[in-house]
């Protein structure tokens, strides 16, 4: 079961408190489910274990196990480059500038249970009311590898695959940027754009790490261990129907299935070296998970570790994850070292915690940002196989970084309804609200929504009509405003056509949300000029809809309305009108169709149907 959002989790207050701490580890799940139901806050470390020399790693793991046996928690990260030390691929006398591992040692932890929606054991952080939101700036955002250089590297990799050196290479690059302002506000904003099970915010005296990883590296409880590698990506659709098609397309795609299976086999092999005979099992293979901007394919591998398998032996066997290196792992790591421009550091390493009860959970540190002084970086990459299309792989890398490179403000879902003794087409409004809530992962409780509407209805006078505007927030909160509705004018109204274009690929055109700045600004502009509404065209010059209305035209006795795929909201009255009038046809409409129309109608569920003239 998935709990998409938690109303009682005081994130803003927690971050405001953590600002005052010199060192902390905050491990948060914003995609809580039965396995990932806890968020952890660690402050005031009794020790910090940090290592830059490969030759010291084994000794460091002994320290970690020693603390764990004495009821201490260890929380932090392992850098990708630690994997080279395990395999003795490079000189062990080398000293890295960035830690190969960094772990804070803590005597206690503050835990929030997202299932119970409360802090456990009455152990609350010292929170105060939040201050005004801080600001930050991200400037000069660019990749450290040119497109030409990236494509040349892919050619080299494909040649190595052809020669039999490797089967798959996870090739990565980095976004670099200048950063000023509050990393706490950056964490909050990015966290709200990407719901994942393994978020993390780590602050040390030298740097900060913000991670928004959806991928489990491993979860260990006593001797039971499971991994959940991700391989396979496709973008989201514009609505639930397109989502279902894309999800199925990814699940059936031979290339993505082959890549996923390759990594599953690698993990099975790695775990088999430290697990009981015949205990390695594959579960939920080719499972597709939905996120804000894309779908990802995952598979689960479980096993039972051999008795007395220590942490050093476990990490030496499975680290780094094969899903971010490739196969075969050792040779592929050599190729990565030769081809990639920079050290990955925490990116594609692992972030998580060791508990005193022999339990451990670590993510794979993808979608992770490293901030040092006023500089920031974030890695992106993808698995390259022989039949990979270089340009497509490059675009997929940019897709994975959308949550940073294409910032999106918080928004709410809207339903605007008409009341006259009852709510007009209420069932249709609630159905649309529920579908959009499912698409955007908003909490939706229909009983709560209905009760709130019934409470508001008590304030209405029976002889009047009202326009009711309902907002649904991501956490399930509902806000309702209303005003008396004026009687509809008997006169024909005039509409204009906006010079500004919409993009039919914009998902927000297909859902009624507060993310409608273009519509609001143009409506306000043309209303001042005396127009009833303003019509829009998309990037193909196809007529779509009005700022507050859907459009129908009548030509030679037949009715027509734009196709939804042109980029428009499937309005409640539009749907009702289509159901009532069987002679209405959905098709692409142009300005020529508007000019030649016998009658133009605009519809919405508050004003119903209004005849208009269009000034073109």
Secondary structure, DSSP 8 states (H G I E B T S, - for coil): -EE---TT--HHHHHHHHTT-SSEEEEE-SSEESSS-EEEEEES-SEEEEE-BGGGHHHHHHHHHHHHHTT-EEEEEE-TTHHHHHTT-S-TT-B-SS-SEEEEEES--EEEETTTTEEGGG---------S---EEEEEEEESS-HHHHHHHHHHHHHHHHTTS-SEEEEEEEEEEEEEE-HHHHHHHHHHH---SEEEEEE-SS-EEEEEE--EEEEEETTEEEEE-EEEEEE--SSHHHHHHHHHHHHH-HHHHHHHHHHHHHHHHHHHTTB-TT--EEEEEEEEEE-SSEEEEEEEEEEEB-TT--HHHHHHHH-S-GGGTEESHHHHHHHHHHH-SS--TTTTSEEEEE-TTSEEEEEE--SEEEEETTEEEEEEEEEE-TT--HHHHHHHHHHHTHHHHS------EEEEEEESSSBTTHHHHHHHHHHHHHHHT----HHHHHHHHHHHHTTS-TTS-EEEEEEE-TTS-EEEEEEE-----SS-EEEEEEEEEE-TT-GGGGS-BS--HHHHHHHHHHHHTT-SEEEEEETT--EEEESS-EEEEEETTEEEE--GGGT----HHHHHHHHH-TTEEE----HHHHHH-SEEEEEETTTEEEEEEEE-
